[in-house]
């Protein structure tokens, strides 16, 4: 696996690729994104220097303050300048935990990716979204109404670029995950994977990864990509995922210091 080529492809896509339900603004030095009908806003790409970074940060803060919304600035380990996260922190951003960008090549998938030992339900009907939402809110202890609204809108629009998955045990949803694909992307993104504490160690997380891998292959993706926290990184690396970069979610809210 050519890690440098993969990172370059990731950069091209985060610079220019919008999925269904997303709107991108490609500026000379950053790419802004937002959901077309929802509350999420973000900066997904930046190309800055030591002399331009602070002005760009100030501009993005001012832009989102005028809109009255918070946003996430996604910083990657190869983004410049090298102290970008420190500059964001000084401007009032909350720097989230470091995540490892892991990639799995799908050209010759291992048996785990093609043979599911646990039944996983793909959320294909609006009526099934609340099942996913209840599990997600229990697992992660936060509001999943915006994500649920995005999933419902995608289903109702006939889009398959954002999908949710649920593994059941003892008659309840206990493990979840989401998948992003795009016909012009080399990557299928794994997001929001988690399992109820009482059900960990039973292979449910791995089963939800495998279900998404199968759909990623069917969608024509070349790689799976995931921003992994330390809790999931060992599991994914045992499956054959390889680290190619690191990333930090940096969040700004309108109430942050002026």
ChimeraX commands (.cxc) that place a marker at each C-alpha (Angstrom):
marker #1 position 0.00,0.00,0.00 radius 0.5
marker #1 position 1.43,3.35,-1.09 radius 0.5
marker #1 position 0.73,5.53,1.94 radius 0.5
marker #1 position 1.88,8.76,0.32 radius 0.5
marker #1 position -0.36,8.27,-2.71 radius 0.5
marker #1 position -3.29,7.47,-0.43 radius 0.5
marker #1 position -2.80,10.65,1.60 radius 0.5
marker #1 position -2.56,12.70,-1.60 radius 0.5
marker #1 position -5.83,11.18,-2.82 radius 0.5
marker #1 position -7.49,11.88,0.52 radius 0.5
marker #1 position -6.36,15.50,0.28 radius 0.5
marker #1 position -7.77,15.87,-3.24 radius 0.5
marker #1 position -11.10,14.51,-2.13 radius 0.5
marker #1 position -11.42,16.54,1.05 radius 0.5
marker #1 position -10.56,19.59,-1.04 radius 0.5
marker #1 position -13.19,19.06,-3.75 radius 0.5
marker #1 position -15.64,16.20,-3.17 radius 0.5
marker #1 position -19.19,16.85,-1.93 radius 0.5
marker #1 position -21.52,13.98,-1.13 radius 0.5
marker #1 position -25.29,14.02,-1.46 radius 0.5
marker #1 position -26.74,16.43,1.06 radius 0.5
marker #1 position -23.51,18.45,1.37 radius 0.5
marker #1 position -22.52,21.85,0.03 radius 0.5
marker #1 position -18.84,22.81,-0.35 radius 0.5
marker #1 position -17.31,26.26,-0.70 radius 0.5
marker #1 position -13.83,25.88,-2.20 radius 0.5
marker #1 position -11.84,28.98,-1.29 radius 0.5
marker #1 position -8.22,29.58,-2.31 radius 0.5
marker #1 position -6.87,28.40,1.05 radius 0.5
marker #1 position -9.65,26.35,2.70 radius 0.5
marker #1 position -12.66,24.23,1.85 radius 0.5
marker #1 position -15.79,24.87,3.90 radius 0.5
marker #1 position -18.63,22.41,4.08 radius 0.5
marker #1 position -22.17,22.32,5.41 radius 0.5
marker #1 position -25.18,20.09,5.26 radius 0.5
marker #1 position -27.74,21.29,2.75 radius 0.5
marker #1 position -30.66,21.11,5.19 radius 0.5
marker #1 position -29.02,20.68,8.57 radius 0.5
marker #1 position -26.99,22.35,11.25 radius 0.5
marker #1 position -23.52,20.95,10.61 radius 0.5
marker #1 position -20.73,23.20,9.33 radius 0.5
marker #1 position -17.04,22.39,8.95 radius 0.5
marker #1 position -13.66,23.22,7.46 radius 0.5
marker #1 position -12.39,19.99,5.95 radius 0.5
marker #1 position -9.28,21.20,4.12 radius 0.5
marker #1 position -6.76,23.98,4.51 radius 0.5
marker #1 position -3.52,24.98,2.81 radius 0.5
marker #1 position -1.97,27.68,4.97 radius 0.5
marker #1 position 1.40,29.10,5.91 radius 0.5
marker #1 position 2.80,30.61,9.08 radius 0.5
marker #1 position 2.06,34.06,7.71 radius 0.5
marker #1 position -1.51,33.34,6.50 radius 0.5
marker #1 position -2.88,30.90,9.11 radius 0.5
marker #1 position -4.05,33.36,11.77 radius 0.5
marker #1 position -5.86,35.56,9.26 radius 0.5
marker #1 position -7.59,32.52,7.75 radius 0.5
marker #1 position -8.67,31.29,11.18 radius 0.5
marker #1 position -10.03,34.74,12.02 radius 0.5
marker #1 position -11.92,34.87,8.73 radius 0.5
marker #1 position -13.55,31.48,9.31 radius 0.5
marker #1 position -14.51,32.38,12.87 radius 0.5
marker #1 position -16.05,35.65,11.65 radius 0.5
marker #1 position -17.89,33.86,8.82 radius 0.5
marker #1 position -19.47,31.29,11.12 radius 0.5
marker #1 position -20.18,33.86,13.84 radius 0.5
marker #1 position -22.19,35.86,11.29 radius 0.5
marker #1 position -24.17,32.69,10.55 radius 0.5
marker #1 position -24.63,32.07,14.27 radius 0.5
marker #1 position -23.35,28.49,14.02 radius 0.5
marker #1 position -20.52,26.43,15.38 radius 0.5
marker #1 position -18.20,24.47,13.14 radius 0.5
marker #1 position -15.49,21.83,13.19 radius 0.5
marker #1 position -12.05,22.44,11.72 radius 0.5
marker #1 position -10.59,19.05,10.84 radius 0.5
marker #1 position -6.79,19.19,11.17 radius 0.5
marker #1 position -4.57,16.48,9.70 radius 0.5
marker #1 position -1.02,15.75,10.82 radius 0.5
marker #1 position 0.44,16.86,7.50 radius 0.5
marker #1 position -1.51,20.13,7.36 radius 0.5
marker #1 position 0.53,23.31,7.55 radius 0.5
marker #1 position 1.65,25.21,9.47 radius 0.5
marker #1 position 2.68,22.47,11.91 radius 0.5
marker #1 position 1.29,24.40,14.89 radius 0.5
marker #1 position -2.20,24.79,13.37 radius 0.5
marker #1 position -3.97,23.07,16.27 radius 0.5
marker #1 position -2.20,25.36,18.76 radius 0.5
marker #1 position -3.29,28.42,16.77 radius 0.5
marker #1 position -6.88,27.16,16.73 radius 0.5
marker #1 position -6.78,26.53,20.48 radius 0.5
marker #1 position -5.62,30.09,21.08 radius 0.5
marker #1 position -8.63,31.32,19.09 radius 0.5
marker #1 position -11.07,29.44,21.31 radius 0.5
marker #1 position -11.39,26.10,19.54 radius 0.5
marker #1 position -11.80,22.99,21.65 radius 0.5
marker #1 position -9.22,20.46,20.42 radius 0.5
marker #1 position -10.63,16.96,20.38 radius 0.5
marker #1 position -8.73,13.72,20.96 radius 0.5
marker #1 position -6.14,12.59,18.43 radius 0.5
marker #1 position -7.46,10.02,15.97 radius 0.5
marker #1 position -5.50,7.69,13.71 radius 0.5
marker #1 position -6.45,7.75,10.02 radius 0.5
marker #1 position -6.54,4.04,9.15 radius 0.5
marker #1 position -6.95,2.62,5.65 radius 0.5
marker #1 position -7.83,-0.89,4.45 radius 0.5
marker #1 position -7.31,-1.93,0.84 radius 0.5
marker #1 position -10.35,-3.67,-0.67 radius 0.5
marker #1 position -8.77,-5.18,-3.79 radius 0.5
marker #1 position -8.06,-8.47,-1.98 radius 0.5
marker #1 position -10.22,-8.42,1.14 radius 0.5
marker #1 position -9.67,-10.95,3.90 radius 0.5
marker #1 position -12.35,-13.48,4.80 radius 0.5
marker #1 position -13.68,-11.32,7.66 radius 0.5
marker #1 position -14.80,-8.70,5.13 radius 0.5
marker #1 position -16.82,-11.07,2.98 radius 0.5
marker #1 position -18.21,-13.60,5.44 radius 0.5
marker #1 position -20.50,-12.24,8.13 radius 0.5
marker #1 position -20.90,-14.39,11.25 radius 0.5
marker #1 position -23.37,-11.95,12.85 radius 0.5
marker #1 position -26.50,-10.59,11.23 radius 0.5
marker #1 position -26.29,-6.83,10.72 radius 0.5
marker #1 position -29.29,-4.77,9.65 radius 0.5
marker #1 position -28.76,-2.01,7.13 radius 0.5
marker #1 position -31.06,0.90,7.90 radius 0.5
marker #1 position -32.93,1.19,4.62 radius 0.5
marker #1 position -36.31,2.53,5.77 radius 0.5
marker #1 position -37.19,5.76,7.56 radius 0.5
marker #1 position -39.08,3.65,10.10 radius 0.5
marker #1 position -35.80,1.94,11.09 radius 0.5
marker #1 position -33.86,5.14,11.77 radius 0.5
marker #1 position -35.20,5.46,15.35 radius 0.5
marker #1 position -33.72,2.02,16.13 radius 0.5
marker #1 position -30.31,3.31,15.09 radius 0.5
marker #1 position -30.82,6.60,16.92 radius 0.5
marker #1 position -31.77,5.01,20.25 radius 0.5
marker #1 position -28.73,2.73,20.13 radius 0.5
marker #1 position -26.40,5.58,19.11 radius 0.5
marker #1 position -27.59,7.87,21.89 radius 0.5
marker #1 position -27.22,5.09,24.46 radius 0.5
marker #1 position -23.73,4.12,23.28 radius 0.5
marker #1 position -22.33,7.64,22.89 radius 0.5
marker #1 position -24.52,9.58,25.35 radius 0.5
marker #1 position -25.20,12.48,22.98 radius 0.5
marker #1 position -27.95,13.80,20.73 radius 0.5
marker #1 position -28.19,12.00,17.41 radius 0.5
marker #1 position -31.16,13.91,16.01 radius 0.5
marker #1 position -29.10,15.77,13.33 radius 0.5
marker #1 position -27.48,12.54,12.10 radius 0.5
marker #1 position -30.84,10.77,12.15 radius 0.5
marker #1 position -32.39,13.57,10.12 radius 0.5
marker #1 position -29.58,13.28,7.55 radius 0.5
marker #1 position -30.07,9.51,7.30 radius 0.5
marker #1 position -33.82,9.88,6.87 radius 0.5
marker #1 position -33.37,12.54,4.19 radius 0.5
marker #1 position -30.93,10.31,2.30 radius 0.5
marker #1 position -33.31,7.36,2.37 radius 0.5
marker #1 position -36.25,9.46,1.25 radius 0.5
marker #1 position -34.16,10.94,-1.58 radius 0.5
marker #1 position -33.08,7.48,-2.75 radius 0.5
marker #1 position -29.41,8.19,-2.00 radius 0.5
marker #1 position -27.09,5.42,-0.84 radius 0.5
marker #1 position -24.09,7.63,-0.04 radius 0.5
marker #1 position -24.81,7.79,3.72 radius 0.5
marker #1 position -26.08,4.61,5.38 radius 0.5
marker #1 position -26.43,3.28,8.90 radius 0.5
marker #1 position -26.02,-0.25,10.25 radius 0.5
marker #1 position -27.21,-1.98,13.41 radius 0.5
marker #1 position -26.23,-5.31,14.96 radius 0.5
marker #1 position -28.85,-6.90,17.20 radius 0.5
marker #1 position -28.47,-9.09,20.28 radius 0.5
marker #1 position -31.02,-10.18,22.86 radius 0.5
marker #1 position -33.71,-8.44,20.87 radius 0.5
marker #1 position -32.10,-5.00,20.99 radius 0.5
marker #1 position -29.74,-2.86,18.91 radius 0.5
marker #1 position -26.34,-3.08,20.59 radius 0.5
marker #1 position -23.73,-2.13,17.97 radius 0.5
marker #1 position -23.86,0.51,15.24 radius 0.5
marker #1 position -21.91,2.20,12.48 radius 0.5
marker #1 position -22.32,4.39,9.42 radius 0.5
marker #1 position -20.85,4.30,5.90 radius 0.5
marker #1 position -20.18,7.14,3.44 radius 0.5
marker #1 position -19.53,6.37,-0.23 radius 0.5
marker #1 position -19.43,8.38,-3.44 radius 0.5
marker #1 position -19.11,7.19,-7.06 radius 0.5
marker #1 position -16.15,9.54,-7.62 radius 0.5
marker #1 position -14.32,8.59,-4.42 radius 0.5
marker #1 position -11.65,5.95,-3.93 radius 0.5
marker #1 position -12.69,5.69,-0.29 radius 0.5
marker #1 position -15.60,4.41,1.73 radius 0.5
marker #1 position -15.64,6.16,5.09 radius 0.5
marker #1 position -16.50,4.35,8.30 radius 0.5
marker #1 position -18.04,6.61,10.94 radius 0.5
marker #1 position -19.74,6.34,14.30 radius 0.5
marker #1 position -18.88,2.75,15.15 radius 0.5
marker #1 position -19.58,1.65,18.69 radius 0.5
marker #1 position -20.99,-1.12,20.88 radius 0.5
marker #1 position -22.80,-1.12,24.21 radius 0.5
marker #1 position -20.32,-1.87,26.99 radius 0.5
marker #1 position -22.14,-5.02,28.10 radius 0.5
marker #1 position -21.87,-6.51,24.60 radius 0.5
marker #1 position -18.24,-5.78,23.80 radius 0.5
marker #1 position -15.87,-8.65,23.09 radius 0.5
marker #1 position -18.49,-10.64,21.14 radius 0.5
marker #1 position -17.41,-9.65,17.62 radius 0.5
marker #1 position -20.30,-7.25,17.06 radius 0.5
marker #1 position -18.14,-4.23,16.26 radius 0.5
marker #1 position -16.18,-6.34,13.78 radius 0.5
marker #1 position -19.44,-7.59,12.22 radius 0.5
marker #1 position -20.64,-4.02,11.62 radius 0.5
marker #1 position -17.26,-3.18,10.03 radius 0.5
marker #1 position -17.59,-6.25,7.80 radius 0.5
marker #1 position -21.13,-5.37,6.71 radius 0.5
marker #1 position -19.95,-1.92,5.68 radius 0.5
marker #1 position -16.93,-3.39,3.91 radius 0.5
marker #1 position -19.18,-5.57,1.77 radius 0.5
marker #1 position -21.30,-2.59,0.76 radius 0.5
marker #1 position -18.17,-0.53,0.10 radius 0.5
marker #1 position -16.91,-3.21,-2.28 radius 0.5
marker #1 position -20.30,-3.28,-4.02 radius 0.5
marker #1 position -20.13,0.52,-4.37 radius 0.5
marker #1 position -16.74,0.26,-6.11 radius 0.5
marker #1 position -14.58,1.76,-3.37 radius 0.5
marker #1 position -10.87,0.92,-3.38 radius 0.5
marker #1 position -10.28,1.55,0.32 radius 0.5
marker #1 position -12.00,1.75,3.66 radius 0.5
marker #1 position -10.94,4.76,5.71 radius 0.5
marker #1 position -11.69,5.52,9.34 radius 0.5
marker #1 position -10.60,8.08,11.94 radius 0.5
marker #1 position -10.00,5.70,14.84 radius 0.5
marker #1 position -9.84,6.48,18.53 radius 0.5
marker #1 position -7.52,4.39,20.74 radius 0.5
marker #1 position -10.48,2.19,21.72 radius 0.5
marker #1 position -11.10,0.95,18.17 radius 0.5
marker #1 position -7.64,1.26,16.63 radius 0.5
marker #1 position -6.30,-2.11,17.93 radius 0.5
marker #1 position -9.35,-3.97,16.61 radius 0.5
marker #1 position -9.05,-2.39,13.18 radius 0.5
marker #1 position -5.30,-2.93,12.93 radius 0.5
marker #1 position -5.80,-6.61,13.73 radius 0.5
marker #1 position -8.16,-6.71,10.74 radius 0.5
marker #1 position -5.43,-5.28,8.51 radius 0.5
marker #1 position -6.06,-1.53,8.59 radius 0.5
marker #1 position -2.90,0.57,8.31 radius 0.5
marker #1 position -2.23,4.07,9.70 radius 0.5
marker #1 position -1.50,6.76,7.11 radius 0.5
marker #1 position -1.96,9.98,9.14 radius 0.5
marker #1 position -3.38,11.47,12.32 radius 0.5
marker #1 position -6.21,13.94,12.74 radius 0.5
marker #1 position -7.83,16.17,15.36 radius 0.5
marker #1 position -11.40,17.53,15.42 radius 0.5
marker #1 position -11.26,21.18,16.51 radius 0.5
marker #1 position -14.62,22.67,17.49 radius 0.5
marker #1 position -15.62,26.32,17.69 radius 0.5
marker #1 position -18.92,27.55,19.10 radius 0.5
marker #1 position -20.48,31.03,18.80 radius 0.5
marker #1 position -20.13,31.51,22.54 radius 0.5
marker #1 position -16.35,31.05,22.33 radius 0.5
marker #1 position -14.22,33.97,23.44 radius 0.5
marker #1 position -14.14,36.88,21.00 radius 0.5
marker link #1:1,2 radius 0.2
marker link #1:2,3 radius 0.2
marker link #1:3,4 radius 0.2
marker link #1:4,5 radius 0.2
marker link #1:5,6 radius 0.2
marker link #1:6,7 radius 0.2
marker link #1:7,8 radius 0.2
marker link #1:8,9 radius 0.2
marker link #1:9,10 radius 0.2
marker link #1:10,11 radius 0.2
marker link #1:11,12 radius 0.2
marker link #1:12,13 radius 0.2
marker link #1:13,14 radius 0.2
marker link #1:14,15 radius 0.2
marker link #1:15,16 radius 0.2
marker link #1:16,17 radius 0.2
marker link #1:17,18 radius 0.2
marker link #1:18,19 radius 0.2
marker link #1:19,20 radius 0.2
marker link #1:20,21 radius 0.2
marker link #1:21,22 radius 0.2
marker link #1:22,23 radius 0.2
marker link #1:23,24 radius 0.2
marker link #1:24,25 radius 0.2
marker link #1:25,26 radius 0.2
marker link #1:26,27 radius 0.2
marker link #1:27,28 radius 0.2
marker link #1:28,29 radius 0.2
marker link #1:29,30 radius 0.2
marker link #1:30,31 radius 0.2
marker link #1:31,32 radius 0.2
marker link #1:32,33 radius 0.2
marker link #1:33,34 radius 0.2
marker link #1:34,35 radius 0.2
marker link #1:35,36 radius 0.2
marker link #1:36,37 radius 0.2
marker link #1:37,38 radius 0.2
marker link #1:38,39 radius 0.2
marker link #1:39,40 radius 0.2
marker link #1:40,41 radius 0.2
marker link #1:41,42 radius 0.2
marker link #1:42,43 radius 0.2
marker link #1:43,44 radius 0.2
marker link #1:44,45 radius 0.2
marker link #1:45,46 radius 0.2
marker link #1:46,47 radius 0.2
marker link #1:47,48 radius 0.2
marker link #1:48,49 radius 0.2
marker link #1:49,50 radius 0.2
marker link #1:50,51 radius 0.2
marker link #1:51,52 radius 0.2
marker link #1:52,53 radius 0.2
marker link #1:53,54 radius 0.2
marker link #1:54,55 radius 0.2
marker link #1:55,56 radius 0.2
marker link #1:56,57 radius 0.2
marker link #1:57,58 radius 0.2
marker link #1:58,59 radius 0.2
marker link #1:59,60 radius 0.2
marker link #1:60,61 radius 0.2
marker link #1:61,62 radius 0.2
marker link #1:62,63 radius 0.2
marker link #1:63,64 radius 0.2
marker link #1:64,65 radius 0.2
marker link #1:65,66 radius 0.2
marker link #1:66,67 radius 0.2
marker link #1:67,68 radius 0.2
marker link #1:68,69 radius 0.2
marker link #1:69,70 radius 0.2
marker link #1:70,71 radius 0.2
marker link #1:71,72 radius 0.2
marker link #1:72,73 radius 0.2
marker link #1:73,74 radius 0.2
marker link #1:74,75 radius 0.2
marker link #1:75,76 radius 0.2
marker link #1:76,77 radius 0.2
marker link #1:77,78 radius 0.2
marker link #1:78,79 radius 0.2
marker link #1:79,80 radius 0.2
marker link #1:80,81 radius 0.2
marker link #1:81,82 radius 0.2
marker link #1:82,83 radius 0.2
marker link #1:83,84 radius 0.2
marker link #1:84,85 radius 0.2
marker link #1:85,86 radius 0.2
marker link #1:86,87 radius 0.2
marker link #1:87,88 radius 0.2
marker link #1:88,89 radius 0.2
marker link #1:89,90 radius 0.2
marker link #1:90,91 radius 0.2
marker link #1:91,92 radius 0.2
marker link #1:92,93 radius 0.2
marker link #1:93,94 radius 0.2
marker link #1:94,95 radius 0.2
marker link #1:95,96 radius 0.2
marker link #1:96,97 radius 0.2
marker link #1:97,98 radius 0.2
marker link #1:98,99 radius 0.2
marker link #1:99,100 radius 0.2
marker link #1:100,101 radius 0.2
marker link #1:101,102 radius 0.2
marker link #1:102,103 radius 0.2
marker link #1:103,104 radius 0.2
marker link #1:104,105 radius 0.2
marker link #1:105,106 radius 0.2
marker link #1:106,107 radius 0.2
marker link #1:107,108 radius 0.2
marker link #1:108,109 radius 0.2
marker link #1:109,110 radius 0.2
marker link #1:110,111 radius 0.2
marker link #1:111,112 radius 0.2
marker link #1:112,113 radius 0.2
marker link #1:113,114 radius 0.2
marker link #1:114,115 radius 0.2
marker link #1:115,116 radius 0.2
marker link #1:116,117 radius 0.2
marker link #1:117,118 radius 0.2
marker link #1:118,119 radius 0.2
marker link #1:119,120 radius 0.2
marker link #1:120,121 radius 0.2
marker link #1:121,122 radius 0.2
marker link #1:122,123 radius 0.2
marker link #1:123,124 radius 0.2
marker link #1:124,125 radius 0.2
marker link #1:125,126 radius 0.2
marker link #1:126,127 radius 0.2
marker link #1:127,128 radius 0.2
marker link #1:128,129 radius 0.2
marker link #1:129,130 radius 0.2
marker link #1:130,131 radius 0.2
marker link #1:131,132 radius 0.2
marker link #1:132,133 radius 0.2
marker link #1:133,134 radius 0.2
marker link #1:134,135 radius 0.2
marker link #1:135,136 radius 0.2
marker link #1:136,137 radius 0.2
marker link #1:137,138 radius 0.2
marker link #1:138,139 radius 0.2
marker link #1:139,140 radius 0.2
marker link #1:140,141 radius 0.2
marker link #1:141,142 radius 0.2
marker link #1:142,143 radius 0.2
marker link #1:143,144 radius 0.2
marker link #1:144,145 radius 0.2
marker link #1:145,146 radius 0.2
marker link #1:146,147 radius 0.2
marker link #1:147,148 radius 0.2
marker link #1:148,149 radius 0.2
marker link #1:149,150 radius 0.2
marker link #1:150,151 radius 0.2
marker link #1:151,152 radius 0.2
marker link #1:152,153 radius 0.2
marker link #1:153,154 radius 0.2
marker link #1:154,155 radius 0.2
marker link #1:155,156 radius 0.2
marker link #1:156,157 radius 0.2
marker link #1:157,158 radius 0.2
marker link #1:158,159 radius 0.2
marker link #1:159,160 radius 0.2
marker link #1:160,161 radius 0.2
marker link #1:161,162 radius 0.2
marker link #1:162,163 radius 0.2
marker link #1:163,164 radius 0.2
marker link #1:164,165 radius 0.2
marker link #1:165,166 radius 0.2
marker link #1:166,167 radius 0.2
marker link #1:167,168 radius 0.2
marker link #1:168,169 radius 0.2
marker link #1:169,170 radius 0.2
marker link #1:170,171 radius 0.2
marker link #1:171,172 radius 0.2
marker link #1:172,173 radius 0.2
marker link #1:173,174 radius 0.2
marker link #1:174,175 radius 0.2
marker link #1:175,176 radius 0.2
marker link #1:176,177 radius 0.2
marker link #1:177,178 radius 0.2
marker link #1:178,179 radius 0.2
marker link #1:179,180 radius 0.2
marker link #1:180,181 radius 0.2
marker link #1:181,182 radius 0.2
marker link #1:182,183 radius 0.2
marker link #1:183,184 radius 0.2
marker link #1:184,185 radius 0.2
marker link #1:185,186 radius 0.2
marker link #1:186,187 radius 0.2
marker link #1:187,188 radius 0.2
marker link #1:188,189 radius 0.2
marker link #1:189,190 radius 0.2
marker link #1:190,191 radius 0.2
marker link #1:191,192 radius 0.2
marker link #1:192,193 radius 0.2
marker link #1:193,194 radius 0.2
marker link #1:194,195 radius 0.2
marker link #1:195,196 radius 0.2
marker link #1:196,197 radius 0.2
marker link #1:197,198 radius 0.2
marker link #1:198,199 radius 0.2
marker link #1:199,200 radius 0.2
marker link #1:200,201 radius 0.2
marker link #1:201,202 radius 0.2
marker link #1:202,203 radius 0.2
marker link #1:203,204 radius 0.2
marker link #1:204,205 radius 0.2
marker link #1:205,206 radius 0.2
marker link #1:206,207 radius 0.2
marker link #1:207,208 radius 0.2
marker link #1:208,209 radius 0.2
marker link #1:209,210 radius 0.2
marker link #1:210,211 radius 0.2
marker link #1:211,212 radius 0.2
marker link #1:212,213 radius 0.2
marker link #1:213,214 radius 0.2
marker link #1:214,215 radius 0.2
marker link #1:215,216 radius 0.2
marker link #1:216,217 radius 0.2
marker link #1:217,218 radius 0.2
marker link #1:218,219 radius 0.2
marker link #1:219,220 radius 0.2
marker link #1:220,221 radius 0.2
marker link #1:221,222 radius 0.2
marker link #1:222,223 radius 0.2
marker link #1:223,224 radius 0.2
marker link #1:224,225 radius 0.2
marker link #1:225,226 radius 0.2
marker link #1:226,227 radius 0.2
marker link #1:227,228 radius 0.2
marker link #1:228,229 radius 0.2
marker link #1:229,230 radius 0.2
marker link #1:230,231 radius 0.2
marker link #1:231,232 radius 0.2
marker link #1:232,233 radius 0.2
marker link #1:233,234 radius 0.2
marker link #1:234,235 radius 0.2
marker link #1:235,236 radius 0.2
marker link #1:236,237 radius 0.2
marker link #1:237,238 radius 0.2
marker link #1:238,239 radius 0.2
marker link #1:239,240 radius 0.2
marker link #1:240,241 radius 0.2
marker link #1:241,242 radius 0.2
marker link #1:242,243 radius 0.2
marker link #1:243,244 radius 0.2
marker link #1:244,245 radius 0.2
marker link #1:245,246 radius 0.2
marker link #1:246,247 radius 0.2
marker link #1:247,248 radius 0.2
marker link #1:248,249 radius 0.2
marker link #1:249,250 radius 0.2
marker link #1:250,251 radius 0.2
marker link #1:251,252 radius 0.2
marker link #1:252,253 radius 0.2
marker link #1:253,254 radius 0.2
marker link #1:254,255 radius 0.2
marker link #1:255,256 radius 0.2
marker link #1:256,257 radius 0.2
marker link #1:257,258 radius 0.2
view
